[in-house]
Amino acid sequence: MKTTLKTAIVGCGQIADGHISEVQKLTRAEVVAVCDLEILMAEQAASRHGVPRYYDKLEQMLEKEQPDVVHITTPPQAHLPLAVSAIDAGCHVYVEKPFTPSYKETRQLVEYAQEKGRKLTIGHIYYFDPPALTLRELVGQGVIGDPVHVESFYGYSLGGSFGKAILGNGTHWVHALPGKLFQNNIDHLLNKVIEFVQDERPVIKVFSDIRRTTRLGDIRDEMPDELRLMIQGSSTTAYATFSSHIKPAAHFMRLYGTKNIAHADFVSRTVTLEQEPTLPSALGRLLPAFNMGKQYRREGWRNVGRFIRSDFHFFAGMHNLISRFYDSILNDTPPPVSHRDILRIAWMMDEIFDQINRQETAT
């Protein structure tokens, strides 16, 4: 049985560097080629990472390299045709988020991969970050109890390099997405929610706003930058917040259960519990602060251990996701993100953007 997978990367923007680096850390895979419409981008990526060959035509790369796995890291408008071409060449496919611009295209791609018997996954890297894995363990052990409610928060800096690129260019591909800035980011909100809201079509209420005061006189002015979601399932509810103005630009989730409340912080890489006091009222109010301090010290030392083991890096979640995806290929097991969850998130995103468009039309 084949034990080393040949990997090719399509799209040599910033996120491609993370993909190449994480694949190269695996003993069971090698990056054999990169591809980009701008040949200089492909050449530079190959040079940075020691990749032996680079191309500007996907078909040529697929024919010459015959990769086992293709990572698609282009803007999402091109994901469907590129993924179909890779599947037709017999490749398994990792598609960066957002998966496609619409639920219709997402369903088309998922069904095509199933028809052709190829593995397919999406870049939900934070779903496999250490805090998410720890939280999942606590849920599995029954520490949280039955989930009742979940909160998901994702902060975004428009002053960062990518935010500046979006605001500095009215023709940036983000502005052509149905959900604009939100569509490029709220996978990070929703993939934390759907694990606990298992309904196929939960009720969603959307509130969006443009908080920026600067106006540029073109399509950039139409891009909302604040989003609030209320999600109602049959047994669990959720709030989800995207903000490009709240500081610091936090990234966390809180899971409320029948036994405990868990707080997972994806910036500090910590997971803490808020437990019901077991002592009389005065002491019950005094001791929780010390208990939280103890938990943070424990989490701090755990992170020190990860740092020593070279496991405390930015793309830890991506590494875990790629590793599990490749295991699913080699062992012919289900991919790490189910097709059902890919489709549910795509439907939720369509519903969110439809509501935003209706609200904008009404005003």
Secondary structure, DSSP 8 states (H G I E B T S, - for coil): ---SEEEEEE--SHHHHHHHHHHHT-TTEEEEEEE-SSHHHHHHHHHHHT-SEEES-HHHHHHHH--SEEEE-S-GGGHHHHHHHHHHTT-EEEE-SS--SSHHHHHHHHHHHHHHT--EEE--GGGGSHHHHHHHHHHHTTSS-SEEEEEEEEE--TTSHHHHHHHT-TT-GGGGSTTHHHHTTTHHHHHHHTTT---SS-EEEEEEE-------SSGGGG---EEEEEEE-SS-EEEEEEESSSSS--EEEEEEESSEEEEEETTTTEEEEEE---S-HHHHHHHHHHHHHHHHHHHHHHHHHHHHTT--STTHHHHHHHHHHHHHHHHT---SS-HHHHHHHHHHHHHHHHHHHHHHHH-
